[in-house]
Amino acid sequence: MQAIMTSSKGQLTWQEVPDVAPGDGEVVIKVSAAGVNRADLLQAAGKYPPPPGASEILGLEVSGTIERLGDGVTGWQVGQPVCALLAGGGYAQYVAVPAGQVMPVPDTVSLHHAAALPEVACTVWSNLVMTAHLRAGQWLLIHGGASGIGTHGIQVGRALGCRVAITAGSKNKLDLCAELGAEVTIDYHDEDFVERVRAESGGAGADVILDIMGAAYLDRNVDALAPDGRLVIIGMQGGVKAELNIGKLLGKRGGVIATALRSRPVSGPSSKSEIVTEVIANVWPMIADGQVRPIIGAEFDIEQAGAAHELLNSGEVSGKILLRVAD
């Protein structure tokens, strides 16, 4: 089979690699499309090695059809259209994945576009609902509202009956977020998100904040929290170290939580399989009734993976970037 391999200089090349076979409890998927994520950029640059035992090939999500079933797999059939959450290996013609991380393709989504769902759906649901316990009527603030996670999070927040505020960096991105249901859109270049969120929420602040920035936003995020609010940090684009004012956090009875998806175990409590089951049960119906849809910002042929990485790194794209592997 062929896959994208990374050279010592970070160059991405489509080349022959050993075939994959399903282990016990795994399926092999013939890949139609793969989603591009910021973790892929970090791994290609040598800054984010895959978890122990995971494929060295890039790619954390795919869509395609089941090619082979491993021993012990039930509930899936060869030829069935699926999408899947991976620990690696998605930039390839075939990938082996635990059956618990496989999801049916929603009827309202094309096979190719389904590759845009696993990573964002699992990230958003596990953090906003399973971890931060977001519920109807609460205020949700999402940083990076026009990103893949942001565009999905806006729609899920609205489907849950929440009021959604976002930050983004251009008029086009702010307009897209408003179209998806964000009622408060904040240009981080020239507006203080703390003051705006407080003003819009009647002085209370955000009940849940989903943050991709990390250190650079930590102090202001605590300021923006409502009493009993939860700040969930899922990225470090703004650095890894910052000073936390514990007095402010105590005053708000606030929580600061940092989570990661890729390093979770396959099964058991807080596992990928548990999250996937929750997503199928709760998010897939939102997709079926049109409340949530994948937002695709760009598509490239798999041989153009390098160009796809450059686009994501530029910050000029909204929504997800996909790599087309097969027709």
Beta strands, then each sheet from edge to edge (+ up, - down):
strand 1: 2-6
strand 2: 12-16
strand 3: 26-36
strand 4: 61-69
strand 5: 81-85
strand 6: 94-98
strand 7: 102-104
strand 8: 139-143
strand 9: 163-168
strand 10: 184-187
strand 11: 206-211
strand 12: 225-233
strand 13: 255-258
strand 14: 296-301
strand 15: 320-324
sheet 1: 1+ 2-
sheet 2: 6+ 3- 4+ 5- 7+
sheet 3: 6+ 3- 15+ 14+
sheet 4: 10+ 9+ 8+ 11+ 12+ 13+
end
